[in-house]
Amino acid sequence: MGNTILSEKLLSESIDYYNELKSLDCVVKNSMPIVFFGDIDNYIKQDYRIITAALNPSDVEFLNNKNDDYSCSHRFPDYNNTTVSLEKSCKNYFNNNPYNKWFGQDNAGFKPLLNGMGYCYYPNSKKLKAVLHTDLCSPIATNPTWSKLTKNDRSRLEIKGFDLWKKLIAELKPNLIIVSVKKAYLDSIESSPISGFEKVGDPINPIYSKNNTYKYEIIHYKGEINGFNTSLLWGSAQNTPFQPFKNKIDIGERLKKYFLT
């Protein structure tokens, strides 16, 4: 793979995909395809590899303040439209002004659950292992957000975007993919990552909302993506990943015992 860990082909396809669709009104201007977020150098050395996945990047990745113009320079200063700079920009993300409101909350989102499992997005002194973040539907940031895009725009982004994600999985070879999006979104993705996957079990007991109106679950699936066999953990979401669940560090510790021992 030369000067990059990911293949030149995958990185080139990601840049071509962005260039092909950047003229769409919904695509964030002066941006780039965010193929992944995190320390791929350490990730690739680990015996047990974990990635997380959402739908597509936020437009905030290309803003520093609300009134800024969109630009890669805020969080991806190394990017210069080459494959080498693309991977470098993605792997240095958590060293360059990351979007902490989404990635870095101690009691919200993926972070506390990952910390309980012994993993972390951020460089750390606690010997937590590296984890990468990815996006299922597209590596391209949009405004409006995915849920507010027109059906046509979602389809145009997703057809190639989901294919790129599957190719990324084949190269990253994660032992576990953690996904927490509304089930309706996951089911709506053409050839959804859990279509054809078999449910293994419920590592965490489901919980219920007041009056038992909603059931919130964490489900373990096993299946194959582009020839690679892996596990996928899906958890109910609201505005942030795993939002219905309290004590996410404790849940992470229980998942560590379930998957890693």
C-alpha positions, 0 to 999 in steps of 0.5 A: 500500500506504499505511503499509506495504510489504506490502498491508493485505489480506495483513497483515489475512489473517495476523492473522485467520489467527492469531486463527482458530487461536490456540485450538489447543493447539499454537499458542504463546499470546500470540504473533502471526503472523510474516509475515517477519523482516528489513529489508523497507525496504532489501530492496524497493529491491534489484535482486536480492532473496533470501529464505530459507524454513523451515517455521514459527517457533520458540516461542523467538521468544516467550521470552527465557529458558526459564522466561519466559511467552510474550509478544510483548514479548521480540522484537516490542515494537511489536506491538499487533494492527494491520497497521501494527504487524505489519509494523513488528514484523517489519521491526525483528526484527533490531534487537530481541533476535533469536534469534541461536542460529538466525539468527546463528551464524557457521559454521552455518545460513543466515548464512555462506552468505548472507554469502558471497553478499553478503547478511545478515539483520542491520544491518551496516557491511559493505555486505551487502544485506538478506535476509528470512526467511519460513516456508513452512507457517505464520507461526504459532509452535508448541509442539511443533515442526513435526516433532512436531505431529499430522498434523491440526494440521499440516494445519490450519495449513498449508492457509491458512499455505502460501497466505499464503506464496504471496501473500507471494512474489507481493508480495515478488517475490524473485529467489531463494528459498533453502530448506533443510529435509528433502526429505520435509517439502518433498515433504509440503507440499500443492502444495509450492513445487517441485511444477511447478518444473523442475530447472535444475542443481546449482550445487554438487556433491553430497557423501556421508556416510561409507559413502555412506549419504546423498547431500547436494545443493544443487539449483537449480529454476525455476518460478512461484508465484502468477503470479510466476516465480522461482528456488528453491535447495534444500539438504539439511538436518539440525538446521540449514539446510545442516548437512551442508556445510562451508565455507558462506561458500565455497559462498555465494561460488560461489552468488554467481557462479552467480546474480548474475554 
